[in-house]
Each structure stands twice: as structure tokens, then as C-alpha cells.
Amino acid sequence: MGIQWHESLSIGDVVIDGQHKELVSKFDQLLKACEMGQGASELKKLLVFLDEYAIQHFQDEEEIQRRHNYPDYEAHVKEHESFAIRINNLKKDIEKEGVTTQHLVDTNKFLVKWLIHHISSSDAAIGVYIKQKTA
């Protein structure tokens, strides 16, 4: 079972949509690796990617929101902070325990929730706001 990018996830910003596509692709790689019994090594790769991705992506999104005076900016930043904390906690757990099946299950659930809630709802709201503002 994999996951693929759908245009319904697009917010209408080329940079942000490209970053989201990359996240979906990396998550798809994790899901496929789990199916083949190689989830532990792929999860480690994903965490390295998320360190860099989160910093750049969140900065880019937040800049767009500030530029357009997005009214839910503060709440959106808190969602980003929550994501970063969750990933840092996962990394700490893995450093102590190594990658466990529970880490893989929890990460998969977390990323599905992130894709569904944050990208398709919170980020989509940014796109709607900007489109309405610039129309």
C-alpha cells in the first residue's frame, strides 16, 4: 500500500506544492519499505530528510503567510512547532531504543494524519485565502 500525490492537495504555490509532493514521495517510500520489511532503515532516512525539510518548508510557508497577512498565522506556526517536537521526540526514542515496530506504526499514523489534516486542511486554507485576496 503506497500513497501518491493528488492535485487536491495543491495549495496553488509552486514551491510549497513541490515540497508537499516531495514529502508524499518520501512517505510513500517508507510505506513501501515497511511492506518489504525494510522500514527501520527507511525510517532513519526519512528522519534525516524531515530535519532539513521541516526547517525549509516551514520557513517558506510561514513567509508566504506573513506576506499575505494570513489571519491564522499563529495557529499554523503552532502546528509546525508541534510537528517538529514530535519528530525530535521520535529521533530521541530511536537513539535510545533503536527502531521498533511501534516507531514504524506510530510514524505511519502520524504522517497520514499530517497529510490529511495539515496539508489538505490547514495548508489548503492558506491557498484559498491567498486566491480570494488576490482575486
The 8 nearest C-alpha neighbors of each residue, nearest first, counted from 0:
[[1, 30, 31, 2, 34, 27, 33, 3],
 [2, 0, 27, 30, 31, 3, 28, 26],
 [1, 3, 27, 23, 0, 4, 26, 24],
 [4, 2, 5, 23, 1, 24, 27, 20],
 [3, 5, 20, 23, 6, 2, 8, 24],
 [6, 4, 7, 8, 3, 9, 20, 2],
 [5, 7, 8, 9, 4, 10, 16, 11],
 [6, 8, 5, 9, 119, 10, 4, 123],
 [9, 7, 6, 119, 5, 10, 118, 123],
 [10, 8, 6, 7, 11, 16, 123, 5],
 [9, 11, 126, 123, 12, 16, 8, 122],
 [10, 12, 9, 126, 13, 16, 15, 130],
 [11, 13, 15, 14, 10, 16, 126, 9],
 [12, 14, 16, 15, 17, 11, 10, 18],
 [15, 13, 17, 16, 12, 18, 59, 19],
 [16, 14, 18, 17, 12, 13, 19, 60],
 [15, 17, 19, 13, 18, 14, 9, 12],
 [18, 16, 20, 14, 15, 19, 13, 21],
 [19, 17, 15, 21, 20, 16, 14, 22],
 [18, 20, 16, 22, 21, 17, 15, 23],
 [21, 19, 17, 23, 18, 22, 4, 16],
 [20, 22, 24, 18, 19, 23, 25, 17],
 [23, 21, 19, 25, 24, 20, 26, 18],
 [22, 24, 26, 20, 21, 25, 27, 4],
 [25, 23, 27, 21, 22, 26, 20, 28],
 [26, 24, 28, 22, 27, 23, 21, 29],
 [25, 27, 29, 23, 28, 24, 22, 30],
 [26, 28, 24, 30, 2, 1, 25, 29],
 [29, 27, 25, 31, 26, 30, 32, 24],
 [30, 28, 26, 32, 27, 31, 41, 33],
 [29, 31, 27, 33, 32, 28, 1, 26],
 [32, 30, 34, 28, 33, 29, 1, 27],
 [31, 33, 37, 38, 29, 35, 34, 30],
 [34, 32, 38, 36, 30, 35, 31, 37],
 [33, 35, 31, 32, 36, 30, 37, 38],
 [34, 36, 32, 33, 37, 31, 38, 30],
 [37, 35, 33, 34, 38, 32, 39, 31],
 [38, 36, 32, 33, 35, 39, 40, 41],
 [37, 39, 33, 32, 41, 40, 36, 42],
 [38, 40, 42, 41, 98, 37, 43, 103],
 [39, 41, 43, 42, 38, 37, 44, 98],
 [40, 42, 44, 38, 43, 39, 29, 45],
 [43, 41, 45, 39, 44, 40, 38, 46],
 [42, 44, 46, 40, 41, 45, 39, 47],
 [45, 43, 41, 47, 42, 46, 48, 40],
 [44, 46, 42, 48, 43, 47, 49, 41],
 [45, 47, 49, 43, 48, 44, 42, 50],
 [48, 46, 44, 50, 45, 49, 43, 51],
 [47, 49, 45, 46, 50, 51, 52, 44],
 [50, 48, 52, 46, 51, 47, 53, 45],
 [51, 49, 47, 48, 52, 53, 46, 54],
 [50, 52, 49, 54, 48, 53, 55, 47],
 [53, 51, 49, 55, 54, 56, 50, 48],
 [54, 52, 56, 49, 57, 55, 51, 50],
 [53, 55, 51, 52, 57, 56, 58, 50],
 [56, 54, 58, 52, 57, 53, 59, 51],
 [57, 55, 59, 53, 58, 52, 54, 60],
 [56, 58, 60, 59, 54, 53, 55, 61],
 [59, 57, 61, 55, 56, 60, 62, 54],
 [60, 58, 56, 62, 57, 61, 55, 63],
 [61, 59, 57, 63, 62, 58, 56, 64],
 [60, 62, 64, 58, 63, 59, 57, 65],
 [63, 61, 65, 59, 64, 60, 58, 66],
 [64, 62, 66, 60, 61, 65, 67, 59],
 [63, 65, 69, 61, 67, 62, 66, 68],
 [64, 66, 68, 62, 67, 63, 61, 69],
 [67, 65, 63, 64, 68, 62, 69, 61],
 [66, 68, 64, 69, 65, 63, 129, 132],
 [69, 67, 65, 66, 64, 70, 72, 63],
 [68, 70, 64, 67, 72, 71, 65, 125],
 [69, 71, 72, 68, 73, 64, 67, 128],
 [72, 70, 74, 73, 69, 75, 64, 125],
 [71, 73, 75, 69, 70, 74, 76, 64],
 [74, 72, 76, 75, 71, 77, 70, 78],
 [75, 73, 77, 76, 71, 72, 78, 79],
 [74, 76, 78, 72, 77, 73, 71, 79],
 [75, 77, 79, 73, 78, 74, 80, 72],
 [78, 76, 80, 74, 79, 75, 81, 73],
 [79, 77, 81, 75, 76, 80, 82, 74],
 [80, 78, 76, 82, 77, 81, 83, 75],
 [81, 79, 77, 83, 82, 78, 76, 84],
 [80, 82, 78, 84, 79, 83, 77, 85],
 [81, 83, 79, 85, 80, 84, 78, 86],
 [84, 82, 80, 86, 85, 81, 87, 79],
 [85, 83, 87, 81, 86, 82, 88, 80],
 [84, 86, 82, 88, 83, 87, 81, 89],
 [85, 87, 89, 83, 88, 84, 90, 82],
 [88, 86, 90, 84, 89, 85, 83, 91],
 [89, 87, 91, 85, 90, 86, 84, 92],
 [88, 90, 86, 92, 87, 91, 93, 85],
 [89, 91, 87, 93, 88, 92, 94, 86],
 [92, 90, 94, 88, 89, 93, 87, 95],
 [93, 91, 89, 95, 94, 90, 96, 88],
 [92, 94, 97, 96, 90, 98, 95, 91],
 [93, 95, 91, 92, 97, 96, 90, 98],
 [96, 94, 92, 93, 97, 91, 90, 98],
 [97, 95, 93, 94, 92, 98, 99, 91],
 [96, 98, 93, 94, 95, 99, 92, 39],
 [99, 97, 93, 39, 102, 96, 100, 103],
 [100, 98, 102, 101, 97, 103, 39, 96],
 [99, 101, 103, 102, 104, 98, 39, 105],
 [100, 102, 104, 99, 103, 105, 98, 106],
 [103, 101, 105, 99, 100, 104, 106, 98],
 [102, 104, 100, 106, 101, 105, 107, 99],
 [105, 103, 101, 107, 106, 102, 108, 100],
 [104, 106, 102, 108, 107, 103, 101, 109],
 [107, 105, 109, 103, 108, 104, 102, 110],
 [106, 108, 104, 110, 109, 105, 103, 111],
 [109, 107, 105, 111, 106, 110, 112, 104],
 [108, 110, 106, 112, 107, 111, 105, 113],
 [111, 109, 113, 107, 112, 108, 106, 114],
 [112, 110, 114, 108, 113, 109, 115, 107],
 [111, 113, 115, 109, 110, 114, 116, 108],
 [114, 112, 110, 117, 116, 111, 115, 109],
 [115, 113, 111, 118, 112, 116, 117, 110],
 [114, 116, 112, 119, 113, 111, 117, 118],
 [117, 115, 120, 113, 112, 114, 119, 118],
 [116, 118, 121, 113, 120, 114, 119, 122],
 [117, 119, 122, 114, 120, 121, 116, 115],
 [118, 120, 8, 115, 123, 116, 117, 122],
 [119, 121, 123, 116, 117, 118, 122, 124],
 [122, 120, 117, 124, 123, 118, 119, 116],
 [123, 121, 118, 125, 124, 120, 117, 119],
 [122, 124, 10, 126, 120, 125, 119, 121],
 [125, 123, 127, 121, 122, 126, 128, 120],
 [126, 124, 128, 122, 123, 127, 129, 121],
 [125, 127, 10, 123, 129, 124, 128, 11],
 [128, 126, 124, 130, 125, 129, 131, 123],
 [127, 129, 125, 131, 126, 130, 132, 124],
 [128, 130, 132, 126, 131, 127, 133, 125],
 [131, 129, 127, 133, 132, 128, 134, 126],
 [130, 132, 128, 134, 129, 133, 127, 126],
 [133, 131, 129, 130, 134, 128, 67, 127],
 [132, 134, 130, 131, 129, 128, 67, 127],
 [133, 131, 132, 130, 129, 128, 127, 126]]
